[in-house]
């Protein structure tokens, strides 16, 4: 038999004719339905008598059928009221015009329970909560008890136990007793309700309803669900106690869903459940269940074993546990008493020995607790709210644990922070030593003032070589290594590591828009495309051929010429050093070269002017010494000025490069430390935290309302 899940409300429409309410399904209310049946019978009798009176009065002299019309009008009003009451009872309890059958003492609690379905729907068992809400709609609700057969013979044992409990010893054996013992051919469960055997029952694919005129059901206002509980030994150890409790208190009922043999499962909540097992196999299955089944109000267990042995009358009874009963012995005692009332003493002895009375007391339970509410309903609410609170706490703890496991440990953060400090120290040493060595090298000496007269083009070449070879080259290589360690630790993604951190923008908006909007040129004729296809070895990608690839280097070259940025360089580490170097190569080096050209042109202009002035004076006065003095003065002054100003420019370039290097190292260090401090920290979502808070408040308000009921 396939495993069973829990049951819904569609199959319980067959129970709509009963004079009491189903606790969990949308059936008719107790008061309205009972009134409808009583008034319907009374009005039908009145209508029949009125109809007879109408035939008699038709022959009278006055012929006034006023009295008869009043009766007929009352019948029509009653039928209309009956339809209205039936439709109203089927309305949802959460509707605006909800049924007003809830007692005044339970209205606040009933509203809070309905609100709990929306606030904590993911943490509460909705089927049990709906059963509790329906139970609060009456002062004396129907208590549903499930007898769950465990093991191979558990289903038959549960049926025999139901027969023994519900049978009346003072009456003869009835038809429903034999019908109860017959095994259901379609695998449906049994729902035992109080009523006459002749009452019409609508057929349901979920349960087979049997009306039993049992005083036990009527006195305690009970209905009994007889079904099975499949406990696979291989999976019994993999389920938690909460899951097993839910499977017992919300037993699943199988229902065929198609002609192909597939079955579905519908949840069917109960107030309390009794697990029934029989024989050695049942004892083995019972031993696999957790011990919380023993001596519990909501869940209990009964193991049917012989309590009378051939060697001693009470030996087996004395050695038995509290959960052991003898269903066969109780059945034998019931048969003896029905055979002859003279067997009353033996019946009493065997009946007490079978321990069935203690079991019936547990099934019936006290009518009300200390608060006046039915104890079964109160225990159901307590269990549902407690499970909801546990589910909320479990969900929150699991989420917090998941967040804690996803967060990088502080020990690893401390280790990485130490490595960043070591890298920063080495990077500053690299900037100090390598840059000083580069500025004292032969390459930089080619930019001295007297070399500008014939090697002025060496200024930009020498300055660029200093930046490319001596400016934080080792620090950038070490940065790649420590960035890999940070990414390996899970503190940051590659995109977060590649954040530049420089404020200057190298690529202009126009160039960036042009790069993003660039598409392969499709305006080519077929001959050109055919030639490109023949010359290309393999297609480079969808929609791109050899001709399109030839356009790409041109675009990248133009971008690099205009901005100094290589668009193909995309390393997975912070690009602050690289972009700062490219920025200086693109702005500082050309500025230095332009300043050198300006100073050289000014020097040559001064020398040329003084030389021309000396020559004119020599020609005009024939004084060679005066003209030579003026020319020599202009030459010496201009060269001295070139030496002074160009020396300041070279020193300013060195200071700028050094200070920019320190600034870049400080930015990279702060960026890495911020990643190590803040990165890799998972946090609980605000929506989850708000959902837990709202669900917890809803459960607490229900518990407070439950405690106020006295």
ROPA-540590 format. One record per residue (C-alpha): z, y, x. Coordinates in steps of 0.25 Angstrom, whole numbers, plus 5000, padded with zeros to 4 digits. Last residue first. Example, Ala and Ser with C-alpha at 12.3 -4.5 7.8 and 13.67 -1.06 7.14 Angstrom:
2
502949965055;503149825049;
//
This chain:
710
512651244954;511251294959;511551394970;511351284981;509851254977;509551404977;510051414991;509251294995;507951354989;508251484996;508351415009;507051335007;506351465004;506951535016;506551415025;505051415020;504951565022;505551565036;504651445040;503451515034;503751645042;503851565055;502551495053;501851625049;502451695061;501951585070;502851515080;502651555094;501951495106;502251555120;501151525130;500951665135;502051775134;502751765148;501651695156;500651775150;501451905152;501651865167;500151845169;499751975163;500852045171;500351985183;498952015180;499252165177;500152175190;499052115198;497952215192;498852335195;499152285209;497652265212;497352405206;498352465215;497652405227;496252435223;496552575220;497352595233;496152535241;495152625233;496052745235;496152715250;494552705251;494452835243;495452905251;494752865264;493452915258;494053045256;494553065270;493353005277;492353085269;493153215271;493153185286;491653165286;491453285278;492253375287;491753315300;490253335295;490453475289;491153525302;490153465311;489053535303;489753665304;490053655318;488653615322;488153745315;489153835322;488853765336;487353775334;487353925332;485953965330;486454055319;485554015307;485053885312;486353835316;487053885303;485953815295;486253685303;487753695301;487553715286;486653595285;487653515293;488753565284;487953525271;487553385276;488953345281;489453395267;488353315260;488553195268;490053195265;489953225250;488953105249;489853015257;491053055248;490253035235;489652895240;491052855244;491552895230;490452815223;490852695231;492252705228;491852725213;490952605214;492152515219;493152565209;492352545196;491652415196;492252345208;493652395203;493352345189;492952215194;494152195202;495052235190;494252135182;494552025192;495952055194;496252065179;495451945175;496651855172;496251705173;495251615167;494051685174;492951745167;491851795176;490551785169;490651935164;490651985178;491252125177;490752245185;490552325172;489152375173;488552285183;489352165178;488852185164;487352205169;487452075177;488052005165;486852045156;485852015167;486551875169;486351845154;484951875152;484451755160;485251665152;484551715139;483251675145;483751535150;484151505136;485351535127;485351505112;486251385113;486651365128;486051365142;484851285139;484451195150;483451215162;482851345158;481451375163;480751305151;481651365141;481451505147;479951485146;480051445132;480851565128;479851655135;478751595128;479451595115;479651745115;480951815118;481851895109;483051805109;483851875119;485151805121;486351875115;487251985121;488152045110;489452015118;488852055131;488352185125;489652215118;490352195132;489352285139;489552395129;491052385128;491152405143;491552295152;492552335163;493652385154;494852435161;496252395156;496352275165;497152155159;496052055160;496451945150;495951815156;497351745155;497351765140;495951715138;496251595147;497451565138;498951595142;500251525144;499751385143;500351335157;498951305161;498451445158;499551505166;499251415178;497851445177;498151595178;498951565190;497751505197;496751615193;497751725197;497851665211;496351685213;496451825208;497651855217;496751805229;495651905225;496552015223;495652125229;495152075243;493852015241;493252075228;493952205229;493752225244;492252175243;492052285232;492552395241;491652345252;490452345244;490652475237;490952545250;489952475258;488852555252;489352675260;488852615273;488152735280;489052855279;490152775271;490452705284;491252825289;492152825278;492652685279;492052585268;491652475279;493152465282;493252395268;492452275272;493052275286;494452245280;495652335279;495452355264;495252205262;496552175270;497352265262;496752205249;497052065254;498452105258;498952185246;498152125235;498451985239;499952015241;499952075227;499251945222;500251855229;501451925223;500751915209;500451775211;501851745214;502351815202;501351745193;501851615199;503251645195;502851685181;502151545180;503351475184;504251555174;503251525163;503251375166;504751375165;504751455153;503951345145;502651375139;502651375124;501951275116;503151185116;503951295110;502951325100;502851185096;504351175095;504451305087;503451245077;504151105076;505451185074;504851265063;504251145056;505551065057;506351185052;505451195040;505351045037;506951035038;507051155028;506051085019;506750955020;508051015016;507451085005;506850954999;508050875002;508950984995;507950994983;507950844981;509450834982;509550934972;508550864963;509250734964;510650794962;510250854949;510750994949;512151024944;512551084957;513550964961;512450864959;511850814946;511450694939;511950604950;510950504956;510150404947;509450334959;510750334967;511550274955;510450174953;510550124967;512050114966;511850034953;510849944960;511849884970;511349744967;512849694967;513149794956;512049734947;512349594951;513849614947;513449684934;512449584930;513449474933;514449534924;513449574913;512849434913;513349414898;512249524894;511249414896;509849414900;509749564903;511049554911;510449444920;509149514921;509849644926;510649564936;509449494942;508749634943;509949684950;509949564960;508449584962;508649734966;509749704976;510149834983;510349864998;510450015001;512050015003;511949895013;512149755011;513149665017;514149665005;513049634996;512449525004;513849455004;514149484989;513949354982;513949264995;513149145000;511949164990;511749304993;511749424983;511349564988;509849534989;509149644996;508449774989;508549884999;508750024992;508550154999;508950294996;508250434997;508650564990;510150534990;510250465003;511150345006;510150275015;508750335016;509150415029;509150285036;507750285040;506750185035;506350065043;507549975038;506949995024;505649925028;506449815034;507349805022;506049805013;505449685021;506749615019;506949625004;506749754996;506549904998;506750024989;506750164994;507450254984;506950394982;507550524977;506950654970;505550604970;504250664975;502850604972;501850634983;500450584980;499650484989;498150454988;497450324988;496150274992;495550154986;494050194984;494250234970;494950364974;496250434974;497250314971;498650364970;499850324979;501150384977;501950454989;503450454989;504050594990;505550564992;505150445001;504050505009;504850635011;506050555016;505050485026;504450615031;505850675033;506350545040;505250555050;504050465050;503550395063;504550285062;504150235048;502650235053;502650095058;503550045048;502750095037;503650145025;502850135012;503750185001;503350124987;503450174973;504350184961;504650314955;505850324946;506150434936;507550484933;508350554922;509650484925;509950434911;508450414907;508050344920;509250254919;509050234904;507750164907;506650174896;505550164907;504250234907;503350184918;502450284926;501450224936;501250324947;500150384954;498850354947;499550404934;499450344920;499950424909;501150354903;501350334888;502750304884;502950164878;503950124890;504850234885;505350334895;506050354908;505150354920;504750264931;503650304940;502950184947;502050194959;500650154959;500050044968;498950014958;499449874955;500949914952;501849794954;502549754942;504049774942;503949894933;503149834923;504149724922;505249824920;504449914911;504349804900;505849794898;506849694901;507949694891;508949804889;510449814893;510049804908;509149934907;508149934918;507950054927;508750014939;508249874940;506749914937;506750024947;507349924957;506249824954;505149924955;505749964969;505849824974;504349804970;503949924978;504849884990;504249744991;503349775003;504249885009;504950005002;504850034987;505150174984;505950204972;505850344969;506750434960;506350544952;507450634945;507050694932;507650834931;508950864923;509051014923;507551034924;506551114932;507251084945;506650944946;505251014946;505651094958;506250974965;504950894963;504151014967;504951014980;504850864982;503350884981;503251004990;503950945001;504451065009;503951125022;502551165020;502751225006;503951305011;503751445004;502751394993;503551274988;504851344991;504551444980;504551324970;505951284975;506451434974;505951444960;506651314956;507951354963;508051484956;507651414943;508751294944;509951354936;508951404926;508351274923;506951254926;506151224913;505351364914;504051304917;503251404927;502451524921;502251584934;501751454940;502651384951;503051274942;501651244939;501251224924;501351084918;502451114910;501751234904;500551154900;501451054892;502351164886;501051234881;500451104876;501851074868;501851224863;500451204857;500851074851;502151134845;501451244839;500451154833;501551064827;502251194822;501051244815;500851104808;502351114804;502151254798;500851214791;501551104784;502651204779;501551304774;500651194767;500651264754;499951184743;500651254732;500351144722;500651024731;499650924735;499550974750;501050964751;500950814753;499950804763;500650914771;501950844770;501350724778;500750824788;502150884790;502750754792;501750724803;501950864809;503450854809;503350724816;502450774826;503250904828;504550814831;503750724841;503150844848;504450924848;505150814855;503950784865;503750934868;505250964869;505350854879;504150904887;504651054887;506051014891;505650924902;504550994908;503150934908;502550884921;502150954933;502650854943;503950854952;505150824943;504350754932;504950814919;505650734907;505150694894;504050614899;502550644895;502150704908;502450584916;500950544916;500650674923;501450624935;500150574942;499750724946;501050764951;500950714966;501550604974;501950574988;501350484999;501250334998;500750235009;499650145006;500050005000;
//
